[in-house]
Amino acid sequence: MLYQIYDTQRSLIEPFADLAQTASKIFSNPLMPFSHLPMAQRISAAYDLIYRLGKDYEKPEFGIRSVDVDGVEVAIHERIELNKPFCELRRFKRFSDDVATLDKLKNQPAVLVVAPLSGHYATLLRDTVKTMLKDHKVYITDWKNARLVPLSDGEFHLDDYVNYVQEFIRHLQKAYGNCHVMSVCQPTVPVLAAVSLMASRGETTPWSMTMMGGPIDARKSPTAVNDLATQRSIEWFENNVIYRVPSTFPGAGRKVYPGFLQHTGFVAMNPDRHLSSHYDYFLDLVKGDKDSAESHRKFYDEYNAVLDMDADYYLETIQTVFREFKLVQGTWDVKNPQGQTERVRPQDIKATALLSVEGELDDISGSGQTAAAHDLCTSIQKNHRHHFEVKGAGHYGIFSGRRWREMVYPEVKQFILTHTPKTGASKTSKAEKAAE
């Protein structure tokens, strides 16, 4: 019922938000007589703030049109490589007319970036992708909003997540011989499971896996996120945060953890900071500081855009990762697409190098949670394992912003380069001849 009430409320608020946007433009347009009133700038700013607080935030675009590769502007074409019911494997294909640059691009390694399915869209990793594109062929898991997935497309469980990752890895291996995998936050756990299962079966595993700020062992340095999962029972989550999608969406009837509840939780973690940010935005509009105002818009266009998560996946993640710690306890069994159950054994991984990255000030995945992967992957040689702590970085700082670009990326780039065999990196299909 709560979801239906929320949906109705959004429908009622939407026209008023549109009116506020119109009023803001009327009071700020110099060609309109209202813009010359004494308080016009403040009135316009107030209406603009009302509009942004009331509007519905759609999924943002990655919007990566080009990247600079050693002084050469390289065009980016974004396309869907594989389309699964709950996820799109999205590729950022690079094009250049410069022969030397094209040869360089062809010989660069392929990287699968596994984005988190924990509230925000994969576009949260826009900066990650754009930076990586300078030196790598980049693919990303673009998870779908569960409220848009019809019931006829079936269920989605944590096991399905693991199976998706394996399918995407095999897709890149077929195209390039092999690849590297980077997981950010929540997917560190299913990615480690996916690679472990491939190793246990004797399949070719990725050359390397980079794990950034994820809850491999959520028992270490527990944060507020971890505490919530352990202090509440699964029944509490089922009764208080799981709702059916209203009939106005394609996924009508599907049980989900709604995005609007997740967003409420995000804001509740730092309400004073968000209140202050919105007030500063109002003042920036009044002062005419367009750059600061636009920076605020870009951040909240991303931050306020949230997706619904399938209830089965969400509840199983809480149970498996944050309550029973099945990965580190060695008790996690995953059902493959054939319906067979397989035990997750990270100790079986031998041919995949491991890089773990943690932020010194991370308040979502605590200190030591990601580094715990090294204790599990005991068969990987020590000289093929490395841990990097980012001084002064919080959770988002390890994959976005200045610290990501200046401190983390050089480590990631060098690690991937070190563990890319020269013979494997040169495999290029006929379709690649005209592009990267």
Buried (B, 14 or more C-beta within 10 A) or exposed (E): EEBBEBBEEBEEBEEEBEBBBEBBBBBBEEEEEEBEEEEBBBBBBBBBBBBBEBBEBEBBEBEBEBBEBEEBEBEBEBEEBBEBBBBBBBBBBBBBEBEEBBEBBBEBBBBBBBBBBBBBBBBBBBBBBBBBBBBBBBBBBBBBBBBBBBEEBEBBBBBBBBBBBBBBBBBBBEBBBBBBBBBBBBBBBBBBBBBBBBBBEEEBBBBBBBBBBBBBBBBBBBBEBBEBBEEBEEEEBEEEBBBBBBEEBBBEEBBBBBBBBBBEBBBEEEEEEBEEBBEBBBEBBBEEBEEBBEEBEEEBBBBBBBBBBBBBBBBBBBBBBBBEBBBBEEEBEBBBEEEEEBEBBBBBBEBBBBBBBBBEEBBBBBBBBBBBBBEBBEBBEEEBBBBBBBEEBBBBBBBBBEBBBEBBBEBBBEBBBBBBEEEEBEBBEEEBEEBB
